[in-house]
Amino acid sequence: MKIDILTLFPEMVKAVLSESIVGRAIKEGKVEINVINYRDFSKDKHKRVDDYPFGGGRGMVIGIQPIYDCLQSLDLTNAKILLTSPQGKVFTQKKAEELSQEQHIVIICGHYEGIDYRVTEHLIDEEVSIGDYVLTGGELPALIIVDAVTRLIPGVLPDDATTGDSFSMGLLEYPQYTRPQDFLGWKVPEILLSGNHQQIAKFRLKESLRNTYLKRPDLLEHYPLNEEEKQLLNEIIMEEQEKIRKKNS
Ligand SMILES: C[S@@+](CC[C@H](N)C(=O)[O-])C[C@H]1O[C@@H](n2cnc3c(N)ncnc32)[C@H](O)[C@@H]1O
């Protein structure tokens, strides 16, 4: 897969891309990531990219010309062009999975008060938001998208490493533990030490349902529970009600 990140702050983006799993995926050629400063495409003699908004108002708006020329310089034959924007559809694991199937993604990072709206209207496929809050620029959103997508590219992580991840199956992941078995008297659940794989799988399914029920009950509205899961969820609801009853008595 190839990813082009169009930004005014290339060093900020490059610093993060060189680290950890994404950095390794780049080194191993699993993903090619180009960081392009679209200021280099500005036709302004001082390489300015922003200007005052028509109609007045605060702040500066990034003009369409440098972005248009920057896009023109790329081979966009199979490209999906994304604009980072708080006005976009909120980025999800499902979106990351969809994007991981693409051959080429281009991500445009805005800054200041944003980008001339004709970029949204004429040059991109989709606006993508990373949440309902406003950041100073699109660099962190672009890095979040790149990170979430890269770890799903085949070969970047070991097989099956992402299958049980939160959201990938519609539920939050079960709790994970590692050594020591006992830390200050806080013990790892016995069942995980039992070696009984069937029981461990059942425990994990139940705790995955519990995590989802307690932390993100909205996800359960869209999750088709099978008979076993319905039964486990009923047990969880009773257990949690009992915990509340004991706490209040
Ligand atoms: C200060 S924001 C502009 C916000 C714009 N004035 C608005 O209210 O919609 C500058 C840039 O940061 C990026 N950005 C800010 N918040 C974002 C979010 N939640 N998701 C994705 N990109 C975001 C976008 O690239 C945006 O063009």
PDBQT file of the ligand as one rigid body, heavy atoms in Angstrom, charges set to zero:
ROOT
HETATM    1  C1  LIG A 301      -8.534  24.445  13.481  1.00  0.00    +0.000 C 
HETATM    2  S1  LIG A 301      -8.997  23.167  12.370  1.00  0.00    +0.000 S 
HETATM    3  C2  LIG A 301     -10.202  23.975  11.375  1.00  0.00    +0.000 C 
HETATM    4  C3  LIG A 301     -11.566  23.813  11.916  1.00  0.00    +0.000 C 
HETATM    5  C4  LIG A 301     -12.615  24.525  11.098  1.00  0.00    +0.000 C 
HETATM    6  N1  LIG A 301     -12.520  25.946  11.283  1.00  0.00    +0.000 N 
HETATM    7  C5  LIG A 301     -13.982  24.047  11.533  1.00  0.00    +0.000 C 
HETATM    8  O1  LIG A 301     -14.509  24.582  12.490  1.00  0.00    +0.000 OA
HETATM    9  O2  LIG A 301     -14.507  23.085  10.930  1.00  0.00    +0.000 OA
HETATM   10  C6  LIG A 301      -7.625  23.052  11.319  1.00  0.00    +0.000 C 
HETATM   11  C7  LIG A 301      -7.412  21.684  10.678  1.00  0.00    +0.000 C 
HETATM   12  O3  LIG A 301      -7.187  20.707  11.677  1.00  0.00    +0.000 OA
HETATM   13  C8  LIG A 301      -7.675  19.458  11.236  1.00  0.00    +0.000 C 
HETATM   14  N2  LIG A 301      -8.612  18.961  12.251  1.00  0.00    +0.000 N 
HETATM   15  C9  LIG A 301      -9.014  19.604  13.360  1.00  0.00    +0.000 A 
HETATM   16  N3  LIG A 301      -9.825  18.854  14.104  1.00  0.00    +0.000 NA
HETATM   17  C10 LIG A 301      -9.953  17.679  13.466  1.00  0.00    +0.000 A 
HETATM   18  C11 LIG A 301     -10.680  16.475  13.733  1.00  0.00    +0.000 A 
HETATM   19  N4  LIG A 301     -11.441  16.344  14.797  1.00  0.00    +0.000 N 
HETATM   20  N5  LIG A 301     -10.569  15.468  12.851  1.00  0.00    +0.000 NA
HETATM   21  C12 LIG A 301      -9.810  15.582  11.745  1.00  0.00    +0.000 A 
HETATM   22  N6  LIG A 301      -9.114  16.708  11.428  1.00  0.00    +0.000 NA
HETATM   23  C13 LIG A 301      -9.180  17.734  12.278  1.00  0.00    +0.000 A 
HETATM   24  C14 LIG A 301      -8.294  19.660   9.861  1.00  0.00    +0.000 C 
HETATM   25  O4  LIG A 301      -7.360  19.297   8.887  1.00  0.00    +0.000 OA
HETATM   26  C15 LIG A 301      -8.556  21.158   9.854  1.00  0.00    +0.000 C 
HETATM   27  O5  LIG A 301      -8.535  21.687   8.542  1.00  0.00    +0.000 OA
ENDROOT
TORSDOF 0
